[in-house]
């Protein structure tokens, strides 16, 4: 079956990486439009035969399947300013928004969808490298659903189907394991500054631990992969942590306590602490979670 021509409105990291991968997957990437002509040309260079259109309307007039890969806040505005036609397929790549933000396209007779890669896009080259093996969260109307499933499979990705009410929670889950992992690593490396070790060196020290935990999550699974003082029910160690943090870095005491409280049920499920251990840990960490009193 011949694969249809596709175009991109927005030539940022997501659009460029997705265009490059879909081109390698056999899809003719026929056009791109972006106010930044240099960015548009960079995307076009990754998909030989791709034409740089002068504006989004011109692209929509010439191509049937359009990805809107602008920043999330601009998607509704971009969609509403274009005159769509019946039979087109219009897809955004927002993780948190549902397809209702494409209502203007739907009202014109287009099929609308959402195609969000559960992956970090820190840079185009790395994103292209990391996409295979990732999962796309898909929401779509009619036969567009099968089109997007096939697109995911063609670039060696998996897919899941989400209903409108689940998009924001799905995206929040992704934020926890993506953005907030960076925040936790930054918090940890800041503690190293108390003994004159730089962020760069602290990151190097912690990376094997981080990678080891990722491997354990993948290979052993939750809850069995949990290690550390809460998994052991080591009250004295946690008490030392709390005392030291309260003295040296009081701003993160509440964070330490709240994360600890969320970790207790995992240790309980693993079977390495009993109810008495849970109660002792909870009492200690609840105080920490309240911060400085």
Secondary structure as UniProt FT lines:
FT   STRAND          6..9
FT   HELIX           13..24
FT   TURN            25..26
FT   STRAND          29..33
FT   HELIX           37..46
FT   TURN            48..49
FT   STRAND          51..52
FT   HELIX           56..62
FT   STRAND          65..68
FT   HELIX           72..80
FT   TURN            86..87
FT   STRAND          89..92
FT   HELIX           99..102
FT   HELIX           103..107
FT   TURN            108..109
FT   STRAND          111..117
FT   HELIX           124..131
FT   TURN            132..133
FT   STRAND          135..140
FT   TURN            142..143
FT   HELIX           144..154
FT   TURN            155..156
FT   STRAND          158..161
FT   HELIX           164..166
FT   HELIX           167..177
FT   HELIX           179..192
FT   HELIX           193..195
FT   HELIX           199..219
FT   TURN            222..225
FT   HELIX           229..232
FT   HELIX           235..248
FT   HELIX           250..252
FT   HELIX           253..270
FT   HELIX           275..289
//
